[in-house]
Amino acid sequence: MIDKSKTYITREGEPVRIYCTDGGGHYPVHGAVYINGVWSLISWEENGDNSNHYSLVEVKPKHDVDIWINIYHNHEGGYFAASGACTKLLGVQGHRFACVRLTQEVTEGEGM
């Protein structure tokens, strides 16, 4: 079911505005799609399907997440890496020679 408070695009990637979800009939979801520089009125089924190429896809929010990676020498000529949280639990911080911060964009609801 389409929720007015969420963000949607069409399956083809065009921006969408949802005006109402209780319009009644076979196409109760009413809104507009931005096509060739113009907002065009469109209606959808409750689940966001449309008989044209304008079916809806939810756009999930994205967030930047900092990941800290500790790099260690393993005394055999090699190196290994572990997250900062893991190394604190394992108590192996004494051999760390680098700590690297990575920023990764993640989609809400996906990932670890």
ABEGO torsion letter per residue (X at the ends): XBBAABBBBBAAGBBBBBABAAAEEABABBBBBBBGGBBBBBBBBAAGBBABAABBBBBBBBBBBBBBBBBBBAGAGBBBBBBAAAAAAAGAAAABABBBBBBBBBBBGBEX
